[in-house]
Amino acid sequence: MGKTLDVARDRAFDQTATVLPAEMARGVYMRNAPSLAALKLMHLMIATAGGRMADDVRHEMRLADIRKIDGMDNHTRASLTPLFAELAAAVLTHDDPEKRVVTIGGLLDEARIDYRHEVSGDLLVSWTFRSMFRRMAAESNHWAILDRQTVFHLGSKYSVLLFQHIASFKEYDHITGKTFTVPELRAVFGIPEGKIKRFADLNRDVLTPAIAEINQLSRLTLTATPNKIGRTVASVTIAWEEKPLEGKRSTKAELDRPKVGRKARRDGTAETVARAFPASGGIEFDQHWRDLKRAAGCNMDNTMIADKFRAWCAGKGLALDARNIEQAFSSFCTKVGRV
């Protein structure tokens, strides 16, 4: 039995981190790479299974447990069904150089969504892992401990795939970088043959945005250095280091902020002037405040939520043009929730 399961059992009650077998974190999705939403569901499934991920048993969780996770979509039976189909279709290839064995298999054997009590909003989701994943987990002696809040807030599947790959090396203090050939890098990102052929496109559309997002939302700072043979990029060295305490505080503050405007803040194009909340009327025709409300999972009438928030601000002595008015509105919508 490998050490990875022992680590997963020790962290069974840690809701902030997911223990992922390094073999899975470094796995290459050769075909049918899952979407961002499916990858987040996969991480939640593995975290839920924890130390029992190698057991030939059926794991389960309720829809309410999925919905309450910040960064996950407000899923329904209709939205979960295609995600499980994606996970079942993903083909994972793992090459073990020490054993000189290549294994081809997948993650998901069967998933079930029990919706007998759907009217009350109570769905039971259950699944079994395929033998390849169970054997991989059972034999694994190396693991990646991923910050769950980071994974669920990343906005690109490329960011998730790169982050889990790099995190699998954090167990080794002496490893602070890795060089990927361009084909290896394409494989890490699950890019099929015939897509994004030029390195310039791969760098612009995939690698650079993924690193920027990981740097904004994780405890790590990544840098990428192209290595050329002549005028051709033959490989890329990705180095990483832990952020200092102040950097980790800034990351935590960003994770606690609404995701609306996150890309602008990452790109340095965010507005520096605080946006005032409307002094009267609703927010029906104000996309910014409606996006904040929707991101917080609130479905109250737009006029009603505006009136209630203004009354709340008045009671707190908070000006509608205060610097933190957006955060205050987002938090207020989160507390109001769905009605």
N, C-alpha and C positions, 0 to 999 in steps of 0.2 A: 504494500500500500504506500502511495506517495505522500509527500509532506503537504501538498497543496490542500488536501482534504482536511488535514489537521488544522491548518491555518484558517480554513473556511469555518470549521467547527468553533474554533476559538473566537471568531468574530461573528458568531451567529446572531448576537444581539446588537451589533454595530450597524445602525441604520444609515451611516454616512459613507460606507465603503462597500465595494463589491470585490470579492476574491475571484479572479478569473484565471484558469490554468494558462500558463504562459504559452503553451502550445496552441491554445485557442486564440489568445491575444495576438499571436504572431501568425495565425492561420491565414491562408491565402484563399480568398473567395474567387476561384477560377471562373465560375459561371454563376450567373444570377445573383450578383451581389445584392444583399437586402437594402432597402431604402433606410433613410434616417429613422423614421418611426418604427420600422421593424427592428433595427439595431437596438433602439432604446428598449423595446419590448424584450428582446433577447437578454439584455443586461439585467432587466428586472426579473426575468425567469430564472437566470442563473443565481442571482442574489437571493431569490426566494428559496431555491433548492438548497443553497449553502453547502454544508457538509454532507448533504445527501445527494449531491448532484451525480455521483457515480452509481447510486443505487438504482436497480431496475424496479422503480416504483412510479406511481402517478403523483405528480406535484400539482398543487392547486392554489388559487388565490381568487378573491372576489373582485368584481368590477370596482367596487368602492375603494379597494386598496390601490388600484391602478390610478383612479381619478384623483386621489388625494396627494399624489406625488407631484411636487412643483417641477415643471418642465416637461411633463408628459401631457399629451393631448387629452381632451375630455372625451374619452373613447366610449363607443357604443358597440353593440354586437356587430352592426354593419361595418364599423371601421376596424374592428379587431380581426374579423374573418380574413380579409385579404392579407393582413400582416402575418398571420400564422401560415398562410399559403406561401408567402415569400420565404419565410424561415424554413419551411419544409422543402422548398425548391432549391435553396442555396447549396452548392456543392463545395465542400471544404477539402483542400488538399494539404496534407502535412508531410513534410520531408524531414526525417530524423537522420542526420548525417552519421551519428554515432552507431546506430543500428543498421544504417544503410537500407532503410525501408521507407517507401512512400505509401502513405495511406490516403485513400480517397473515400469520403463519406459525407456525413452531414450532421446537423444538430438535432432536428426535430423528427421524432417518429410519428406521433399522433397528438393532435390537440382537440379538445372538446369545449364547446361553449354551451353550458346548460342554461337555457333561458325560460325555464318553466315559471319562474317568478319575475319575469321581466317587467311586468306591469308595475311592480313595487320598486323597480330599479335595481333588483338584486340578481346579478348574473354570477355564475360560478365558472371560472376558467380553469381547465386542467390540461396537463400534457405529460408526455413521456419523452425522454431524450433517446436518441439513437445510440446504438452500441458503440460507434466510433467515439462519440463525445464522452460516453460513460467510461470507456476504457482509457481514453486520454486523461480524463480527470483522475481516475483511480491510480494511474501510473505516474502522474505528474509530480515532479519534485521542485518545480519552479512556478512562480505565480506572479500575477500582476494585481496590485491592490489599487483599484480605481476609485477616485473620489466620485461618489454617486451624483452629487449635485452638479459637478462639472459635466459628466456624461449626459445627464438629462437636460442640460441647458445648451449644449452644443447644437448649432443650427445647420450642420452639414454632415452627411454620412462620411465624407472624406475626413472631416475633423475627428469623428469618433473612431474610425479605423486607424488613423495615424496615432491618436492619443492612446488607444489601448495597446498598440504595438510598442510605442516608446515606454509606456508604463511598465511593460513586462521586463524591462531591463533595470528598473529602479532597485531591484533586489541586489544587484551587483554594484557596490559602491565604486569599483574601479572602472566601470564602463560609463562614459559620459558622452558617447556619440557612436554613430554607426554609419557606414558608407553603403549606399544602395546603388546598384546599377540601375539604369533607367528602366529596364524591364522589371526588375525587382520592385522598384517604386510603383510602377503601374500595377503590379500584382497586389501590393499592400493596399492600394486604393480600390482594388476590384474593378479596374477598368478593362473591359473586354477588348479583344483584338479588333483592330479597325476603327477604334474610337480614340479621339485625342491623340493623334499620331505624333505631332511635333512636340518636342520638349518645351519650346516656347509657350505653346498652348497649355501643356501640362503644368508648367511653372506658374503661368498667369492665372489659370482658371481653377486649379486644384491645390497645388502645393502651397503657394503663397497665402491664399485665403485660409487654408486649414491651419497653417502655423500661426497666422495672425489671430485667429479665433482661439486656438489653444493657449496662446500667450495671454490673451485677455481673460480667459475663464478658468485657467488651471493654476496649480502651484508651481508649474514649470515655465521656463523661458527657453524656447527652441530657436535655433538658427540653422539656416541651410546654406551650404557652400557648394556650388557646382564645380565639378572637376572635369577639365577638358582634355581631349586628345586632339591637338590641332585646333580647329574651330568647332569641333563637335563635343557636346556635353556627353561624357561617357558614364558618369556617376554623380551622385549627390551625397555629401556628408551632412548628416543632421546631428547637431550637438544639442545637449540640454543641460540645464542646471536648475537647482531649486531656487526659487525666488527668496530674497531676504524677507524678514518679518514685515517690513512696510509694504513690500510688493504683494505679499499674501493678504494683508489687510485690504489693499486696494482691490484685489481679486474678489475677496469676500463681499466687499461693498457693491461691486458690479453684479455679482450673482444675486444679491438681495434687491437690486433695482429692477424695474419692469424691463422686459426684453425690448419693448418699443424704443427705438432710438439707439439700440446697442451697436449696430453696425456703424452708425454715424459717429458714435463715441470712439469706436475702434479705429475708424478711418480719420478721426480728427476733424470731422465736419459737423459735429453736433452743435446746436445753438448754444451760445453761452448766456443768453438772456433768458431768465425764467419766463415761462409762458403762464399768463394769468388765467385762472378759471373764470368762465363767464359769470358776470355779476347777476344775470337774470336769464330766465328761459331754460330750455333743455340743451342737450348736446347732440341732438339728432343730426345736425348739419356740420358738426365739428369732428372730422375724422380722427384727430389726435386723441381727444378725450374718449371717443368711442373705442379706439384701439386699446387704450389703457384699461378701460372697463372690461372689454372682451378678454384681454390677456389675464385679468384677475379672476376670470371665471364667473363674472356677474351678469345676470340676464334681466335685471330690474329695468323697468321702463326708463327711457333716457331722460325724460323730464322729471320723473320721480326721484331718480338717483341724484340728479343735479340739485333739486330742492333739498333733499335730505343732507347732501354733502355741505351745501351752503349753511344750513342750520347747524350742522356739526361744527363747521369752522367758526361760526359765530359763538357757539358755546365754548370753544377752546381758545377764542381770541386769536385765531389764525387768519392772517390776511389772505385774500384770494390770489394775490400776486407774490406770496411768500416764495422764497427760493426753493423750499422743499414741497411746494404745493402738489407737484405731480406725484411724488412718492406718497404724500398724504392721501391723495385721491385713490391711488392704486391700493394702498393698505385698507382704506375704507371700503372699496369695492370687494376686496378679498373677504372682509368680515361680513359684509352683507350677503355675499355668495349668490347662490341660485335661489330663486323664489318660485 
